[in-house]
Amino acid sequence: MRLGLIAGNGRFPFLVLDAARAQGHDVTIVAAKEETFPELNDAARRHGASIHWISLGQLGKCISVLREAGVTHAVMAGQVKHTKIFSGGIVPDLAFLSVLKQLTSKNTDGLIGAVANVLHDRGIELMDSTSLLQPLLARPGVLTRRAPTDDEQKDFEFGYRMADTIAALDIGQTVAVKHQAVVAVEAMEGTDEVIGRAGHLAGPGVRIIKVAKPKQDMRFDVPVIGFATIKAMRVAGASALSIDAGKTLVLDGDAVFASANEAGIAIVGRPPIH
């Protein structure tokens, strides 16, 4: 099968490419000029994958590239900063403009969900973005040498309700809590920025809760943590992190847990809610 890889920034696209080629898929990559790491060119060359660089908003060109390559299934991997919609960073073509005109709100689910529908109408099915990376999904339970303290666990339990609520409203997926008070809430800025802001506001000892949406569409906007997340926590003095098991990708897993252990940070995977 020829697989399409629609790539944003971060290491996520590199891991998907590696996994897809290891499983025998031919890959055609469509990379966002404004977001995707240029090193993806080298990875594509190494794997013999074709790569096409397009600007954000060129949905019609993206579809044309994939269809001309014979792609019937695609994976979205990597972040595209949502703020670009409001800062003039996207110049929409006719296909993308038609999507924007249909939206009542430009939140993540609405925008990317509408793009997914357009791809479906053109014969391209979006696959779960984790389908090739199952081993990287967080396990339930304590993931580091240190388990959360009683106070950290109380902050987690307090924060879950808040985090689940903002995730359900498609506002963000992360909250920072200290002494059972919400210190910072994620919107469009991203997890690492929220962690930094929480450290600035409340000092050392904040706890970070990152969740999936209650009805998480695994095709896009799946929660991801990586080495940069732990680095941000260390700088902020954050002491513990909770992520949703089975729905959160842990990139650079060995480095993530080694860094957390070195700093005495506790990481737990919240079991699925039934």
C-alpha positions in Angstrom: 0.0 0.0 0.0 1.2 3.5 -0.8 0.7 5.6 2.3 0.5 9.4 2.5 2.2 11.2 5.3 1.0 14.7 6.0 3.8 16.1 8.1 3.9 19.0 10.5 6.7 19.9 13.0 8.4 17.8 15.6 9.8 14.2 15.5 6.5 12.5 15.1 6.6 12.5 11.2 10.1 10.9 11.3 8.9 8.1 13.5 5.8 7.5 11.3 8.1 7.3 8.2 10.5 4.9 9.9 7.6 2.7 11.0 5.8 2.8 7.7 8.9 1.7 5.7 9.7 -1.0 8.3 6.2 -2.4 7.7 6.7 -2.4 3.9 4.7 0.6 2.9 5.7 2.9 0.1 5.4 6.5 1.4 4.6 9.8 -0.2 5.2 12.8 2.1 3.5 16.1 2.0 5.4 18.5 4.3 4.3 22.0 5.5 7.0 24.5 4.4 6.3 26.7 7.5 6.4 23.9 10.1 8.1 20.7 9.1 11.8 20.2 10.1 14.0 20.4 6.9 15.8 17.2 8.1 12.8 15.3 6.8 14.4 15.6 3.4 17.3 13.5 4.5 15.0 10.9 6.1 12.9 10.7 2.9 16.0 10.2 0.8 17.2 7.5 3.1 13.9 5.6 2.8 13.4 6.3 -0.9 10.2 8.2 -0.2 9.0 11.1 -2.3 8.6 14.4 -0.5 6.6 17.4 -1.6 6.9 20.8 0.2 3.7 22.9 0.2 2.6 26.0 2.1 -0.1 25.8 4.8 -3.5 26.4 3.3 -2.7 24.6 0.0 -5.2 21.8 0.6 -6.0 21.4 -3.1 -2.3 20.8 -3.9 -2.0 18.4 -1.0 -4.9 16.4 -2.4 -3.5 16.5 -5.9 -0.1 15.2 -4.8 -1.5 12.3 -2.9 -4.0 11.3 -5.6 -1.4 11.5 -8.3 0.8 9.2 -6.2 -2.0 6.7 -5.9 -2.5 7.2 -2.2 -5.7 5.9 -0.6 -4.7 6.1 3.0 -2.9 8.9 4.9 -1.6 9.7 8.3 -1.3 13.2 9.9 1.8 13.5 12.0 3.3 16.5 13.7 1.9 19.8 14.9 0.8 22.8 12.9 0.5 25.8 15.2 -3.2 26.7 15.3 -2.3 30.4 16.0 -1.2 30.7 12.4 -4.8 30.9 11.4 -5.2 34.1 13.3 -1.8 35.7 12.6 -2.0 35.6 8.8 0.3 32.6 8.6 -2.1 30.7 6.3 -3.1 31.8 2.8 -5.9 29.5 1.9 -6.4 28.1 -1.6 -9.9 27.5 -3.0 -10.2 24.0 -1.4 -9.1 25.2 2.0 -11.2 28.4 1.7 -14.3 26.2 1.1 -13.5 24.3 4.3 -13.1 27.5 6.3 -16.4 28.9 5.0 -18.3 25.9 6.3 -17.0 26.1 9.8 -18.9 27.7 12.7 -15.8 27.7 14.8 -12.1 27.3 14.0 -11.1 25.0 16.9 -9.0 21.9 16.3 -11.7 19.3 15.9 -13.8 21.5 13.6 -10.9 22.5 11.4 -9.0 19.3 11.0 -12.2 17.2 11.1 -13.4 19.2 8.1 -10.1 18.7 6.2 -10.5 14.9 7.0 -13.9 15.0 5.4 -12.6 16.7 2.3 -9.8 14.0 2.0 -12.5 11.3 2.4 -14.6 12.8 -0.4 -11.5 12.7 -2.6 -10.9 9.0 -1.9 -8.2 9.4 0.8 -8.9 7.9 4.2 -7.1 9.3 7.3 -5.8 6.5 9.5 -5.3 6.7 13.3 -2.1 8.7 13.7 -0.9 6.1 16.3 -1.7 3.1 14.2 2.0 2.6 13.2 3.4 3.5 16.6 1.5 1.4 19.1 4.6 0.6 21.2 5.0 4.3 21.9 1.6 4.7 23.6 1.9 5.3 27.3 1.2 2.3 29.6 -1.1 2.6 32.6 0.5 3.0 36.0 3.7 4.6 37.3 6.2 5.0 34.5 9.2 6.4 36.5 11.2 5.2 39.4 9.3 7.5 41.7 5.6 7.2 42.2 3.5 10.4 43.0 3.3 11.5 46.6 0.0 11.7 48.3 -0.1 15.5 47.7 0.8 15.1 44.0 -1.9 12.4 43.6 -4.5 14.8 45.2 -3.5 17.5 42.7 -3.9 15.0 39.9 -7.3 13.9 41.0 -8.3 17.6 41.4 -6.9 18.5 38.0 -8.4 15.6 36.0 -11.9 17.2 36.2 -10.6 20.5 35.0 -8.4 19.0 32.2 -11.2 16.7 31.0 -13.5 19.7 30.8 -11.3 21.9 28.7 -10.4 18.9 26.5 -14.1 18.2 25.9 -14.6 21.8 25.0 -11.6 21.6 22.5 -9.8 24.4 24.3 -6.7 22.5 25.3 -5.4 19.3 26.8 -3.2 20.4 29.7 -3.6 22.1 33.0 -1.1 22.9 35.7 -2.1 22.5 39.4 -0.5 23.3 42.7 -2.1 22.8 46.1 -5.4 21.8 44.4 -5.6 25.1 42.6 -5.4 25.6 38.8 -2.3 27.6 38.0 -2.4 27.6 34.2 -4.7 26.3 31.4 -3.6 25.4 27.9 -5.3 27.1 24.9 -3.4 27.5 21.6 0.1 28.0 23.0 1.0 24.4 23.5 2.0 22.2 26.5 5.6 23.4 27.0 4.6 27.0 27.1 1.9 26.2 29.7 4.5 24.5 31.8 6.8 27.5 31.6 4.0 29.9 32.5 3.0 27.7 35.5 6.5 27.7 36.8 6.7 31.5 36.5 3.3 32.0 38.2 3.6 29.5 41.0 7.2 28.5 41.4 8.5 24.9 41.9 6.1 22.1 42.8 3.4 22.5 40.1 1.9 19.3 38.7 1.1 18.8 35.1 -2.0 17.0 33.8 -2.2 16.2 30.1 -5.3 14.4 28.9 -6.9 13.1 25.7 -10.3 14.4 24.8 -13.2 12.4 26.1 -14.1 11.4 22.5 -10.6 11.7 21.2 -10.4 11.3 17.4 -7.2 9.3 17.1 -6.6 10.5 13.5 -5.4 13.8 14.7 -4.4 16.0 17.7 -3.4 13.0 19.7 -1.6 14.0 23.0 2.2 13.8 22.6 5.0 14.3 25.1 8.7 14.1 24.5 12.1 15.1 25.9 11.2 18.8 25.4 8.3 18.3 27.8 10.5 17.0 30.6 13.0 19.8 29.9 10.3 22.4 30.3 9.2 20.7 33.5 12.7 20.7 34.9 13.1 24.4 34.1 9.8 25.2 35.7 10.4 23.0 38.8 7.3 20.9 38.0 7.4 17.8 40.1 4.9 15.3 38.5 3.2 14.6 35.2 0.1 12.6 34.4 -0.7 11.5 30.9 -3.6 9.3 29.6 -2.5 5.7 29.0 -3.3 4.2 25.6 -4.0 7.7 24.1 -0.7 9.6 24.6 2.4 9.1 22.5 5.7 9.2 24.4 8.4 10.2 21.9 12.1 9.6 22.8 10.9 7.3 25.6 14.2 6.3 27.0 15.4 10.0 27.1 12.1 11.1 28.6 12.2 8.7 31.5 15.9 9.0 32.1 15.6 12.8 32.3 12.5 12.5 34.6 14.3 10.0 36.9 17.4 12.2 37.0 15.2 15.2 38.2 13.0 13.1 40.5 9.9 13.8 38.4 7.1 11.3 38.7 5.2 10.3 35.6 2.0 8.2 35.6 -0.3 6.9 32.9 -3.9 7.4 33.9 -5.8 4.2 33.1 -8.6 4.5 30.5 -11.9 5.8 31.9 -14.7 3.4 31.3 
